[in-house]
């Protein structure tokens, strides 16, 4: 079938809305009519080829839509179901089968190498292969996904809002709720108040953290963090940031979430911990030097990496939606909507901080 999609032809270029050809779903796959797709920092990283994906490509990995057709082996969803599309996995390795699919041993090839699990492409243009992203490529009017990265969701909730639950929002919330699991009355510092960080703030409020400290360089995001549950906010440019955090937590936080991937911020997240504190690193970054004795050993601190909140999306995302419906997880406060032909503006607004979580809506002319 012919569809409209935002195609990336060369590194760093703007997206171009073009017609491409989408194949039929295979036996374990699902055809989804995309209603909307979130814009995530990982899409921007891929556009700049910091994650080197084969080009041309259709990006997008926070898709939401309606099931149009299913392959012969698919039993988890049926046509008409509302779904979100998340990361894809092999489903067979030890990590997948022990409840840690985001650490699938095939995560990189399945999500970043441009092909589906059978090593073929579902998108073509002028007879040439176009790469898929995260096993979905949801910056288009339709997408093919494997049954393993499709999550059935409540049809009573606005489907256009739900795509970001599949990556950025589940990363922030899952890191707190599923990985760190802070005790009632404990303290947490969240470095970076984008969609991931603000989702972590809301999750920390849900579990009853006594001190929820949000750090960012944009005052507008700090104000939003306050509204969503932060008890204290600090500007990341404060030269005495670590001392300020220690002052309001009686010596340091029990937990921290580092979302920025910036080396000096990572150092601040460690130094702001109290003895036996734990920092979860979710931001993609580079080399960092730490003093093993002063920074880690002598105070029993822990540094742990977390991908996608270390959750099982089919279990976790419906729970987040239930909390949203009950008014306890208002992630819609992060959202700004754009049309497909405004996708380049959405990326620019995400980069300059004027939009926390852009969502691209597909126009199906209905």
C-alpha positions in Angstrom: 0.0 0.0 0.0 1.1 3.6 -0.6 1.4 5.7 2.5 2.7 9.2 3.5 5.8 9.3 5.7 8.5 11.7 6.9 11.6 10.4 5.1 15.2 11.2 6.2 17.5 10.9 3.3 20.8 12.3 4.6 22.4 13.0 8.0 21.1 16.0 9.8 18.7 17.1 7.0 15.1 18.1 7.5 12.5 15.4 7.1 10.6 15.3 3.8 7.0 14.2 3.6 6.9 11.7 0.7 5.0 8.7 -0.6 6.5 5.3 0.2 5.4 1.8 -0.3 4.5 -0.3 2.7 4.4 -4.1 2.5 1.8 -6.5 3.9 2.3 -7.7 7.5 4.0 -11.1 7.8 2.7 -13.9 10.0 3.9 -12.4 13.3 3.3 -8.8 12.3 0.5 -6.2 12.6 -0.5 -3.3 10.3 -1.4 -0.2 12.3 -3.1 2.9 11.1 -1.0 5.5 12.9 -3.0 8.2 14.7 0.0 10.0 16.2 3.7 9.5 17.1 5.7 11.2 19.8 9.0 12.9 19.1 11.8 11.6 21.3 15.4 12.7 21.7 16.4 9.3 20.3 14.8 10.3 17.0 17.0 13.4 17.0 20.1 11.4 17.8 19.3 9.1 14.9 18.8 12.0 12.5 22.2 13.3 13.4 23.6 9.7 13.0 25.0 9.6 16.5 23.1 6.3 16.3 24.2 5.2 12.9 21.1 3.9 11.1 21.0 3.1 7.4 19.5 5.9 5.3 17.1 6.6 3.8 14.9 5.9 6.8 11.5 6.6 8.3 12.0 7.3 12.0 9.4 7.5 14.8 9.2 5.0 17.7 6.4 6.3 19.9 3.5 5.4 17.7 -0.1 5.1 18.6 -2.9 3.9 16.3 -5.6 1.4 15.4 -4.9 -2.2 14.3 -5.9 -2.5 10.6 -4.8 -6.1 10.0 -2.9 -8.9 11.7 -0.7 -11.7 10.5 -1.8 -15.3 10.7 0.1 -16.1 13.9 -1.0 -13.0 15.8 -3.5 -13.6 18.7 -2.7 -10.7 21.1 -4.6 -8.0 19.2 -7.3 -7.9 16.5 -8.4 -5.3 13.9 -10.0 -2.3 15.6 -7.9 -2.5 18.8 -6.2 0.6 20.0 -2.4 0.1 20.5 0.8 1.9 21.1 4.1 0.8 19.5 7.2 0.4 21.7 10.7 -1.0 21.3 11.0 -4.5 19.7 12.8 -7.5 21.1 13.7 -11.1 20.2 11.4 -12.5 22.9 13.7 -15.6 23.2 16.9 -14.5 25.0 17.4 -14.9 28.7 16.8 -11.2 29.4 13.5 -11.2 27.5 12.3 -14.3 29.2 13.2 -13.1 32.7 11.2 -9.9 32.4 14.0 -7.5 31.2 13.1 -7.1 27.5 14.8 -3.7 27.2 18.1 -5.5 27.7 17.4 -8.0 24.9 20.6 -9.3 23.5 19.3 -8.4 20.0 18.1 -4.9 21.0 20.5 -3.0 18.8 20.0 -4.9 15.6 16.3 -5.1 16.0 15.8 -1.4 16.8 18.6 0.4 15.0 19.8 -1.6 12.0 16.8 -0.7 9.8 15.4 -4.1 9.0 12.7 -6.3 10.6 13.5 -9.5 12.5 13.7 -11.6 9.3 16.3 -9.2 7.9 14.0 -7.8 5.2 12.5 -4.3 4.8 8.8 -3.4 4.9 9.2 0.1 3.4 10.4 0.8 -0.1 10.6 3.9 -2.3 11.2 3.7 -6.1 12.1 0.1 -5.7 14.8 0.8 -3.1 14.7 -0.2 0.6 13.9 2.4 3.3 15.0 1.6 6.8 12.6 1.1 9.7 13.3 2.5 13.2 12.6 0.5 16.4 10.7 -2.1 14.4 7.9 0.4 13.6 8.9 3.6 11.8 5.8 5.5 13.1 6.4 8.9 11.4 4.0 7.8 8.7 0.3 7.3 8.2 0.6 3.5 8.6 3.3 1.2 10.1 4.1 -2.5 10.3 5.2 -3.8 13.8 5.9 -7.2 15.3 3.4 -8.5 17.8 6.0 -8.3 20.5 6.3 -4.5 20.3 2.5 -3.8 20.2 0.7 -2.9 23.4 -3.1 -3.0 23.6 -4.5 0.1 25.4 -7.8 1.4 26.8 -10.0 2.6 23.9 -11.6 5.2 26.1 -8.5 7.4 26.3 -7.5 9.8 23.6 -5.2 7.7 21.4 -3.3 10.7 20.1 -1.8 11.2 23.5 -0.6 7.7 24.2 2.4 7.2 21.9 5.0 8.7 24.2 4.1 6.1 26.9 6.0 3.7 24.6 9.5 5.3 25.2 10.2 8.6 26.9 7.4 8.5 29.5 7.8 4.8 30.3 11.6 5.4 30.7 11.2 8.1 33.3 8.3 6.5 35.2 9.7 3.0 34.9 13.1 4.0 36.2 11.5 5.2 39.4 8.6 2.8 39.8 10.2 -0.4 38.4 14.0 0.0 38.9 14.8 2.3 41.8 11.6 1.6 43.8 12.2 4.3 46.3 10.8 3.8 49.8 7.9 5.9 51.1 9.4 9.1 52.7 12.8 8.8 50.8 14.3 11.5 48.7 15.1 11.7 44.9 16.9 14.2 42.7 15.9 14.3 39.0 18.5 15.9 36.7 16.8 17.2 33.6 13.1 18.1 33.2 12.3 16.9 29.8 9.6 14.3 29.2 11.7 11.6 30.9 12.6 13.7 33.9 9.1 15.0 34.4 7.7 11.5 34.2 10.1 10.5 36.9 8.9 13.5 39.0 5.2 12.3 38.7 6.2 8.7 39.5 8.1 9.8 42.6 5.0 11.6 43.8 2.9 8.4 43.2 5.2 6.4 45.5 5.3 9.0 48.2 8.8 10.3 48.1 9.1 13.0 50.7 11.7 15.2 48.9 11.4 15.3 45.1 14.1 17.6 43.7 14.0 18.7 40.1 17.0 20.3 38.3 17.0 22.0 34.9 18.3 25.1 33.1 14.9 26.2 31.8 12.8 28.0 34.4 9.6 27.1 32.6 10.3 23.4 33.0 11.2 23.9 36.7 7.8 25.6 37.1 6.1 22.7 35.5 8.0 20.2 37.7 6.7 22.1 40.7 3.1 21.7 39.5 3.6 18.0 38.8 5.0 17.1 42.2 8.5 18.4 42.8 9.0 19.7 46.3 12.2 21.6 45.4 13.6 23.0 42.1 17.0 24.2 41.3 18.6 25.8 38.2 21.3 23.5 36.9 23.6 26.6 36.3 23.8 27.2 40.1 27.5 26.8 41.0 26.6 25.5 44.4 23.9 23.0 43.2 25.3 20.0 45.1 25.5 21.9 48.3 21.9 23.2 47.8 20.6 19.7 47.3 22.5 18.5 50.4 21.1 21.3 52.4 17.4 20.4 51.8 18.0 16.6 52.2 20.0 16.5 55.4 23.2 15.6 53.6 22.1 14.1 50.2 19.4 12.2 48.4 18.7 8.5 48.6 18.1 8.3 44.9 18.9 10.2 41.7 17.8 10.0 38.1 20.3 11.4 35.5 18.5 12.0 32.2 20.9 14.4 30.5 24.0 12.4 29.5 26.1 15.4 30.3 29.4 14.4 32.1 29.4 17.2 34.8 25.7 16.6 35.5 26.4 13.0 36.0 29.1 14.0 38.6 26.6 16.2 40.3 24.1 13.4 40.6 26.7 11.2 42.3 28.0 13.8 44.7 24.5 14.9 45.7 23.7 11.3 46.9 23.8 10.4 50.6 25.7 7.3 51.8 24.3 4.1 50.1 22.5 6.3 47.6 21.7 5.0 44.1 21.8 6.9 40.8 20.0 5.6 37.7 21.6 6.7 34.5 19.1 7.0 31.6 20.7 9.8 29.5 22.9 8.7 26.6 26.4 10.1 27.1 30.1 9.5 26.6 33.2 8.9 28.7 33.1 9.9 32.4 35.9 9.8 34.9 35.0 9.0 38.5 37.2 8.6 41.6 36.3 5.1 42.7 37.1 5.7 46.3 35.7 9.1 46.9 32.7 8.9 44.6 31.6 5.3 45.0 33.4 2.9 47.4 33.8 4.9 50.6 30.1 5.7 50.7 28.7 2.5 49.2 27.0 4.4 46.3 25.5 2.6 43.3 25.5 3.6 39.7 23.0 1.7 37.5 22.1 2.0 33.8 18.4 1.8 32.9 17.0 1.4 29.4 13.2 2.0 28.8 12.6 1.9 32.5 13.5 -1.8 32.6 9.8 -2.6 32.2 7.6 -5.1 30.4 5.6 -2.6 28.3 2.5 -4.8 27.9 2.2 -4.8 31.7 3.5 -1.3 32.6 1.9 0.9 30.0 -1.7 0.0 30.8 -0.9 0.7 34.5 0.3 4.2 33.6 -2.9 4.8 31.7 -5.0 3.7 34.7 -3.1 6.2 36.9 -3.6 8.9 34.2 -7.3 8.2 34.2 -7.4 8.5 38.0 -5.7 11.9 37.8 -2.4 10.7 39.4 -0.2 10.7 36.3 -1.1 13.8 34.2 1.4 13.3 31.4 -0.8 15.2 29.0 0.6 18.3 30.6 3.9 17.6 28.8 2.3 17.4 25.3 2.2 19.8 22.4 0.5 18.6 19.1 1.8 19.1 15.6 0.6 18.0 12.1 2.8 15.7 10.0 3.9 18.5 7.8 5.1 20.4 10.9 7.5 17.7 11.9 10.7 19.8 11.4 9.2 22.5 13.6 8.4 19.9 16.3 12.0 18.8 16.3 13.2 22.4 16.6 10.8 23.2 19.4 12.0 20.0 21.3 15.6 21.1 20.8 15.1 24.7 22.0 13.0 23.6 25.0 9.8 25.3 24.0 8.0 21.9 23.7 8.6 19.2 26.3 7.0 16.3 24.4 5.9 17.1 20.8 3.4 14.7 19.2 2.9 14.4 15.5 -0.7 13.8 14.5 -1.3 12.0 11.2 -3.9 13.5 8.8 -5.9 10.6 7.3 -8.3 13.0 5.6 -11.2 11.5 7.5 
